[in-house]
Amino acid sequence: MERGGCIYIMTNYQRTTLYIGVTSDLRSRIYEHQNKIRPKSFTAKYNLMLCVYYEVHTSIEEAIDREKQIKKWNRAKKDALIDSFNKSWVDLTETINDWDE
C-alpha cells in the first residue's frame, strides 16, 4: 500500500526565514521542529516554530516532487502561496493536530 505525504512550510515569529519540508507524518514532524528534537537542524537554528502552510498528497513521491518544485521558487512566490492558504500566517499546528486519525 502506498503511503501519502505532506509538504509544509515553517517560519519564525518575524516571518523572515522559511523552511520547506516533506513528511509522511505531519503531526510528528511539526512536533519535532517545535520541540527542537534535532537541536543542530536548520529549523532549530533559526527558531522556525510556526507551521504556516501544508499540502496533503496521495503519495510520498508526489509530495517530494511538489517540495522540490516549491523550493525552486523565489521568496515572493512562496509568500503568495502561503497568503493564498493562510492570509494571516497563523500557526496551523492546532488545525493539524485536530485531524482525524
N, C-alpha and C positions, 0 to 999 in steps of 0.2 A: 504494500500500500504506500502511495506517495504521501509524504508529509508536506503540509503547507508551510508558508513562510511569511514573514513580515519585514518590511523596511521601516525604519523610523529615523527621526531627526531629534537630536538632543541639543540643547543650548544652555547657556549660563543665564543668570538673572539680568545681566546687562544686555543680553541678546547679541553679543559681539562675536561669538565663536559658535560654529555649527559642527556637529558630528553626525554622519550618516552611517547607519549600521543595518545589518540584516541578521535575522534570527528565526529559529523555528519556535521559540518560546518567548514572546514579547514581555510578558509579566516578569519572568525571572530575569531577563536581560536588563530591563529597566531597574529592577531592584538592585542588581549588581552594580550598575552605574551609580545609582543614588546612594548606595552604601559603600562605595569605593572599595569593592571586593578586590579589585586589582589596582592597588594604590599608585602604581607607576604608569598606568594607562593614560591615554590622551584625555579621556573624559574626566578622570580624577585630577590630572594636572591642571586642566582649565576649568574645573568645577562645573561641569556640564550636568546639571541636575534636573532640568526640565525637559520632558518629552513633549514636543510641540507639534509633531506630525507623525502619522503612521499610515501604512497601507497594508492590507492583508491580501496575500496571493495564494493561489491554489497549490502551488508547488514551491519548494525552496529554490529551485533553479530559476523560476520566473522572478522570484524576489531578488535573487542575486543579479540577474540581468538588469532589473529596474534600479537596484542600488548603483551599479556601475554607470548606468545612464545618468542618474541624478548627480553623481559625484563629478561628472564632467562639466556640469552646468556652472555658469558664473553665479556669484552671490545674489545678484538681483533676481535671477530666475528662480533660485532656491527660495528666496524670500517671498516671491509671488506665489509659489507652490504652497508654502506654509500659510500665507494670507488667505488663499482660496479655501483652505480647510479649517483654519483656526485664526481668524482675523485678529484676535486679541493676544495671540501667542500664550495662552494659558497652559499650564501644565495639564496634560491629559492622563496622568497616571491613574487617577481615580476612575476615569471612564474605562480605561483598560482593565483595571482591577475588578470592575463590575461586570465584565464579560461573563457569560455563562460558560461553565466548564465544558 
